Amino acid sequence: MQKSNVPIVGLVMGSSSDWDIMKQSARILDEFNLFYEAKVVSAHRMPKEMVDYAVSASSRGLQGIIAGAGGAAHLPGMIASLTELPVFGVPIPSKYLLGEDSLLSIVQMPKGIPVATFAIGEAGAINASLHLIANLSVHDGALRNQLKEYRQHQNELACSMKLPF
């Protein structure tokens, strides 16, 4: 897939403080040359803007949305309830419950409103991007080959690991 100036992925988060985690999603999207838009869209502090974002996502050309949120973490589920696009939820570690609250909030969606939910923190942000890429690669052979190369490189790195003794 060629990188264009039209975003195909939405990368949203509930607060600018979530960027420390969500920038890992952005890094993977950059590595695969996928153009994305990144912005803060708080479900609780910006409800109108969140609704506008989700409702217009498909018509703006987005093909998937990665949504990171901490605490009550309603953003991924609310986005999913307002768009037919696939939504990939990233639980952000929180101050008091270390992200377990975020994870449970995102994963416990009612039937009919799915959110693909990932691990808490950086691993979840990375895997959300990789899962979105895998979905896009179903109809894009070049992207699928790029994903195969990425995984082969991961295998090579793991095989080259040595213990410190």
HELIX and SHEET records of a PDB file:
HELIX    1   1 SER A   16  ASP A   18  5                                   3    
HELIX    2   2 TRP A   19  GLU A   31  1                                  13    
HELIX    3   3 PRO A   47  SER A   56  1                                  10    
HELIX    4   4 LEU A   75  LEU A   82  1                                   8    
HELIX    5   5 GLU A  100  VAL A  107  1                                   8    
HELIX    6   6 GLU A  122  SER A  137  1                                  16    
HELIX    7   7 GLY A  141  CYS A  159  1                                  19    
SHEET    1   A 5 TYR A  36  VAL A  40  0                                        
SHEET    2   A 5 VAL A   9  MET A  13  1                                        
SHEET    3   A 5 GLY A  64  GLY A  70  1                                        
SHEET    4   A 5 VAL A  87  ILE A  92  1                                        
SHEET    5   A 5 ALA A 116  THR A 117  1                                        
END                                                                             
